[in-house]
Amino acid sequence: MVGNEIPVLTKEQARFLLDFELDTYAKKARAIAAAARTLKFENSWDEENFYEAIRQGFWDVQTDIYFINVLAPLGRVGFITEVENTYDITDDFTKAKSFTINDLDKLTSDTILATYNKAEFLVSEYNVVFKYGDIVSWLKSDNADGNNQGVVEVSVVKGGEHPKTMKKSETDEMTEKGSTNLKHGTAVITLK
């Protein structure tokens, strides 16, 4: 890893990390030890990349599937969708058109979407599902194409801890107990 690069994991490696909380150095050390015993890495770079992801506490997952967010430079959500050979914009990524690397290579200057084939508009499938979907279900899925788009997750945020994805029964229980901080999508809502 050089500089501030974000480590890129395989879906299998990210799935392995679902069972670990990585909020303290001791927990990160346990995850690294378990990975050394359990996972098989292609080479030393792949192994070091995985360990760096654990140390940083965040990563991306390589699926070679991307979404085009035309409103990204404005800090808004507007994914390209295609209905009957017509392009439109939607804020629901489950309705958005996904693009493979080959699809993006075909977006030449003579196509209408060529303008958006730039890094500032492209969002990886993992990042889209992480922000707007159910990342746990997506990682546990064994879809052949890797494109399983989930529903928006509800997470609990407590004083700077890493959000923990919760089941609906757990969130209902927290609501009954009077929890005040819920994270929904990318917004943090504080109830008073």
N, C-alpha and C positions, 0 to 999 in steps of 0.2 A: 504494500500500500504506500502510495506517495501522497504527501500533503493531506488534504481534507477530502479525499475520495470516499464515496459511500461504497461499502463492500456489497458485492452482488453474489447472492446465494442461489443454489438450486431450490426448487420447490420442496424437495425431500429434506434438505438441510433446514429450511425454514420451518417445515412441519416438525422436525425433531425438536426445535427450540420452543414449540408451543407448550411443552411440559415444564418449562423452566421460567422462573421469575428472575430477572437480571438486574434487580435494583440495588444490590450490594456487591462488593468485590468477592465476598465469600460465595455467594450464589453464582456469580460468573465463573469462579474457579471450579465449582462443582459441575457446571454445564460443560466447561472445557474438558474436565476429566472424564465425564460421561461420554462426550463426543469422541475423545481419543480411544475409548474402549469400544464404542459402538459403530461409529461411522467409518466408511472407507472413502478416502479422498483420491482423486485422479492423480494429483501431484502435490509437491510441497507448497506451490503457490496457492492452490485451491484450499489446502489445509490452513495456511496462514491467513488467507482471506476470510475463512470461516471464523477463526479465532479473533480476528480483528473486528468482525461484526459483533461478536459477543462482548468484546471490550468496549466498543462504542455504544452498544445497546440499540442500534438501528441498522437497517440494511435494506436493500432492494432485492427482488426476486426476478431472475431472468426467465421470461416466458416468450420473448420475441413477439409479443402482442402489445400494441399501443393504441391509445385513443387520442383524438385531436380535440383539444380544448381551445376553441377560437377566442374565448374571453380570458384566457390565462394572463395575458399582459395587464389586464384590468383587475386581476385578483378575483374574478368571478368564475362561475361554472357554466360552460356552454359547449357541450359535446356535439360533434357532427353525428347526425343520424341520416339514414337514407330510406326514403319511402317511395316506392314506385319510380325509381331512377331520378328522384328529386332530393337534393340535400336540404336539411333543416337543422335547427339547433335545439337540443334538449338538455335539461339539467339532470335528467335521470340516466345514469350511465348504463342501466340495464337495457335501455332502448337505443343506446349509442352504437354506431358502427365501429367495430374494432378493425385495426389494420395490422397485418403482418409486415415483416421487413420487406418481403417481396412486393406487397401492396404499396408500401411507401416508396420503393424504388421506381414503381410505375407512375408515380405522381410527378410527371414532367411539366415543363413550363406551359404546355398546351392544355393541361387539365385545370379545372376550376379550383381544385384543392391544393395545387402546387405551392401557393403562398404559405400554407400551413404546415408544410413539410420541413419545419425548423424546430430546433430543440425547445424554444420557448413555448411552442404549442403542443408538443408531444408529451404524453403522460403514460408511463408504463402501466400495464395491467395491474401489477401488484399495488402501485401507489393509488390507483383509482379505487380498487377494492378496499385497500387499507383506510382511505379517507371516507368513502361513501358506501361501503358494503360490509359484509360479514366476513372478515379476514379468516377467522377460524374455520368456518365452513368451506371457504375457498381453498385453504391450504389442505384440509382433510379430504377434499374431493380428488378423485382419480380420473378426472376428465381427460380423454385422449388429447383434446385440443387445448386443455389448460384454461379454457375460457368459461368459468362458472361464475356468473355474476350474482352476488348475494344481496341481501337486504341491508338497510342501514343499521349499524350496530349501536347499542347503548352501552356506554362505559362509565365507570365510576372514577372520579378524580379526587384524590385526597392529598392535600398539601404537598404537591410536587411529585407524588409517586407516579410511576408509569401506569397509564390506564389499563385496567383489567377488563377484558371482555366478559360480559355476564350473560347468563341465560335469562329468559323472560321471567321465570319464577323467582330468580334472585333479585331482579329489579323491582318486581312487585313487592317482595319482602322488604326491600330497602325503602320503598315508598311508604309502606305501613309504619316503618320505624322512624320515618321523618328525615331521611337523608336529604341534604341540601344541595349537593353538587352533582349534577349529571352532565355528561358530555354526550352530545348527539351530533354525529357528523363531525364538523370542524368547529362548531360553536360550543362554548362553555356557558351553561345556563346556571345561575345561582338563584335559588328560591329563597324568599324571605318570609 
